[in-house]
Amino acid sequence: MGKEEFVKEAIKLGYSQELIDDIIKDNEADMALGIPVDWKRSLVVLPISD
């Protein structure tokens, strides 16, 4: 799964844009350090809150 697929799936799962941006920022920082990134690991079904 690439970054674009991650964004599409995150939106489907109800992630806020702020959360998506934070995850992208963290993953890109890891990649810059040479750490392999699995975008799918960041996708979980979030609980519904009122």
N, C-alpha and C positions, 0 to 999 in steps of 0.2 A: 504494500500500500504506500502510495506516495503522499506528498503534502496536499495535493489537490483533492485526492480521494478522501483523505482525513477530514478536510474542511467540509466536504459534502456530507459525509457521515455524521460529523459532529453537529451540523445544522439539523439533520434529520432527528438526532437524539435530543435536541433541545438545548445544546450548549449556547451560552451567551457569546457574543462576539468578543467580549473582553477575555473570557476564559479561553476561547480558541486562539486569540492573539498571544496570550501568556504561554500556552502550550507550544505554539509555533516558535516563539522566542526562545524558550528553554531547549527545544529540540535542535534548533539551529545553532545555539551556543554549544551544545554537545557535539554536533557534527563538526563545528569549527575546531574542536579539540581532538577530533579523530575518533570520537566515541560513536559506534554504530547506533543508529536510531531505528526503532520499530514504531512507526506512527500508530499502528493498530493498538499498541499497548496502552495508549492514552484514551482509548474509547471505552467508556463504561456507561451503562444506563444510569442516569442520574435520578435520584429520588425526586418525587414531585413535592414541592413545598407550597404552602399557602402564603 
